[in-house]
Amino acid sequence: MPAADDVARLVNDAYDIGEVTACNLLNRGFNDTYELGTEAGRRFVLRIANRRTRNEANLDYETAFLAYLDECKVPVAAPVTARDGRHWCLGSFAEGPRPVALFHFLPGRTARHGSAPDAYAQGRTLAEVHRAGQSYAGPASRFQLDFQHLAARPLAALLALRTLETAHRDFFAALVPRLGERLDAAKGTLAWGHCHGDCHGFNARITESGSLGRAAAFFDFDDGGPGWLGYDLAVYLWNKALNPATLNLWPPFLEGYRSVLPLASNDLDATLLFVPIRHIWLLGEYAAHASIWGLDHLSTAWLDRQVAFLRNWEEQHLLTRLF
């Protein structure tokens, strides 16, 4: 993991934002994220990409889409232009080059647990992203949020785990094709567009000023791309389903979305199908990072809980429904 002083030097070399005087690690996960402060008091967030199974960085698309959304007055963390005129650069690190992107700091707070107004604001902003995305004509994404990306590739990563027990292997190997068959029957009727990809409720900052009152600004479009809009909505539902005490936030989230865009019944129904697909995607990301994070993150007891969640969701929401 890069030292903070090295990160500050990299930013001073690559970006013309003034002297960086503070650099602190915010988060280490799929990426390494740092908060920066300059001598003039300006604040930024730097993201250094870690290796992902999708291989090539998608930053041409991501940063161009964010810059476009910012021009459309959609509240997002806009990218900062580097000295060479691009919205991202390659940093040189011990393990080799890594894509680096700098973003303007978003003021505000995280969404409050159980806050319906916060959920409404996030639904509204997601609809603004989808509406503006209808006219996006910038660089193309290197991947799409299709079934191959969201389920087939993650399944392969799961099945490649040498520690995966036979019962888990058989469950995942049978579930994913079932989900694919249901999606094949429905996908011709589902809306497609540019997605945030990770709108689970915590990639946002909430403010309570401005013409709209409470508003949500989005960051972390790293997993975004062209995809089913119902999937983008379902990521929020999935997160609340993992903690059923927060499922009451789903209706205000939808209400906020519908205040900007209509939502077809087929797309709403499909969110129930996209919840387990999203969960498979996440499990695949964990499996793909086993060599970095360790196998303890994928213990048998932990996988038991994931299988139980998926099995219960399918039994309660999918087996009696037709799409």
N, C-alpha and C positions, 0 to 999 in steps of 0.2 A: 504494500500500500504506500503510495507516495507520501513523503513527509510534507507538512504544511508549508515549510519554507521553500521547498522545491516547487510546490504548486504556485506559490506567490510569484516566484521568479518566472515560471512559465507564462503566467498571465501578464506580467509586466512586459515580457518579450513579445507576446502575440497580440495583445490588445492595447489600444490607446484609451485607457479609462482613468488615467492618473495613477500615482504611486499606490500600490497595494500595501497597506499597513497592518492589516489583520486578515488571518486566514485560519479557519477552524473547520474541522471535519464535522459535518452534520449527520451523515448516514453512510453506512456501508451495506450494500445489498447486491442487487443486480448491477448497480453502478456505485462509484465512490462520489459523494456529493459534498462540496465545501461551500461555506459562506465566506464571502470576501468583503472587506471594508477598505475604502481608499482614504487618502489623506484629506480629501475634500468632504468626507462624510457620506459618500455614495456607497450603496450596498448591492452586491451581486451574488448569484449562486452559480458555481461551476460544477459541471458534471463530467466525470471521467468514466468512460464506458469500460465495463468489464467484458470479458469474452462471453458471447452468447451463442447458442446452438444455431441461430439463424445466420451466423457468420458475418457477412458484410454489414457495416454500419449503414443505417438508413437516415443519416443526418441531413443529406441534401433535401430529402422530402420533408422530414420533421421540422427543420428550421425554416424552410420556405413556407410550409403550411402555417406555422406559428406567426411568421412575419405577415403573412396574408391575413390571418385572423386578427392580428393587432391593427392592421390597416382598416379592417372592417369594424373596428371598435368592439370586438369580442374580447372580454377580459381574460387574458392569458399572460403567462410569463414570456415576454418576447425575447428573441435571441439578440445578442450583441454582435455587431459586425467586427471581425478581426481586422488587423492591419492590412491583410492581403485582400480584403473586400469580401471574404466569405463569412458565413455564419458559424463556422466550426473549423477546427484545425486538428492536426495530429500532434500529440505530445510524445516525447521520447522518454521511455521509462525502462526500468531494469529488465522487464520481461518483453520489451519491444514497444512499437508504436501503439498508442491507444487514442481513439477519437475523443476530442474534448470540445465541449460547448459551454458558452457563458450566457447566462440569462439575467435579465433585470430582476431584482428582488421584488417579490410581491408582499405588500403590507397586509396586515390582517391577522386573523387567528385561525386555528383549526376548527373544523365543525364540532359543535357541542354534541355530546352523547344525548340522543333522544330529542334533539331539537328539530321540530317540524319546519319552522321557518328556514333553517339552514338547509334542510333537504329540499325544500321548494326552490331555494336560490340555486342549488346545484342542478336540479332538473332543468331550470330555465336556461342556465349557461350551457348545459349539454345540448339543448335544442338550438341555441344560438350557434354553437359549433357546427351542428348538422346543417342548419339553414345556410350559413355562410359557405360551408363546404360544397354546396351544390354548384357554386360558380368558381371553385378553385381550379386553376389551370397551370400550376407550377410544375416543378420536377415530380416525376412519378415515384411511387414507393417501390422499394426493392422486394416487398412481400405484401400479400393481401391477408386479411383476417378471414380466411376461408377454412374449410374443414381440415384440409391438409395441415395448415399452420396451427390451428387451434386444438386439434385432437389427434390426427394421425401421426404427426411428428412427435408430439409429446408422449403418445403411447409407445412409440419405438424407444424413446429414452427410458421410460419406465420399465419396459420389458428387458432392456439391456442391463438392468441392475442385477449383479450377481447374487445379492442378498435377498432378492424378492422371493417371498414364499410362494409355493405353488398355488395356494388358494387365492392369494392376491393377484398373481399372474393370470389365473383363469378368469377372475372377475373382470379385470381391466380388459383383457383380450376379448371378452364377450360383450361388455358394455359399450365400448366405443363403436363397433359396427352397428349396434342397435340404435345408438344416437345418430349415426350417419344415415341410416335408413329413414329415420323420421325426418331428418333435415332434408334429405333428397326429395321427400314427398312434399315439403313445404317451401323450399327455397325459391322456387319460381315466382312466388307471390310476395316475397319479403323485400322490403326497401333496402337499398344498398347505397353507401356513401362514405364520406371521410369520417373516421372514428377517432375518438380520444384513445380508446383501447384499454384504459385502466382507471375508469371513473368509479372507483369503489367508495368514494366519500371522503378520502383523506388526502387526495392529490389536489387540494383546493385551499384557498385562503378566503375567509369570510370577512367582509367589511360591512359597516352599517351606516354608510353615508353615501351621498350621491342621489341622482334623480330617481333611482329605483329603490332607495332605502337599502335593505339588506341585499348584498350581492355576493356572488361566488366567482373568484378568478381561478383558473385552472393552470396547473403546471404538470410536468412529467408526461409528455406525449411520446415517450420512448417506445411504447408498445402500440402506438397508433398506426393507422393505415386505412386503406379502403376495405370496407367490410359491411356486414349486416348491421343496420342501425339498431335492430332488436338486440344484438349481442352487446352493443355499447350500453344500452339501457340495462341489460341483464347483469352487467358487472356490479352495478349498485345493488340490485336485488340479491345477487349471490353473496355479497359481503354481509348484508343484513340477515340472510338466511343462516349464515354461520353463527350468528348470535341472535336467535329468534326473538329476544326481548326488544330488538330494534326493528323488527319487521313493520312496525307501525309507521316507519319513515318512508316506506315504499309508496303509499298513496300520495303524500304531499310532494314527493319527488316527481311522480307522474303528473300531478297537477301543475307543478312548475314547468315541466316539459310542454304540456298541452297549452300553456299560456302563450307559447311562442309558435309551436308547430302542432298540427293534428297528428294523431297516432292511430294508424289503422289497427283494426282488431287482430288481424293476422300477425302483425309485428308484436303486439302486446302478448298474444298467446305464445308466441315463439320465445319470449323471454324465459318461460318455464323450461324450455328445451335447452336454452343457452346456458342456464345455471350450471348443470353438470358438465357441459362442454368447457365452460370457463374453469371449473375445478380440475378437470383433466389437464387443461393447459398449465395451470399452476403446478400440479404434481409433476408434470414433465419438465418444467423449469427447475424444480428442486432436484429431480433426478439428474438432469444435465449438469448441475452444479455439485454433484456428489464429490468429485475429485478436488473441489475447492473448499466446500463447506464441511465435508466429512459425512460419513454414513450415519452418524448419530441423528442427523436431521431426518432420516428416513427409517427410523426404527420400526419394528413390527407393531409395537403398541400404537405408534403414531399413524401408521398406515391402516391399522384396524379402525381407527376413528374416521379416516378419510373414506374408507369403504362403507362404513356405516352411514355416513352423511349421504354419499352417492346412492346407496341402496334405498335409504328412506325417502330421498327426494324422488327417485324414479317411481317408487310404489305410491307415494302420495299425490304426485303431480303429473305423471306421464302415462302410467299404464292404463288409465281410464280415459285418456284424451286422444283425439285424432288431430293431426296437423296436415 
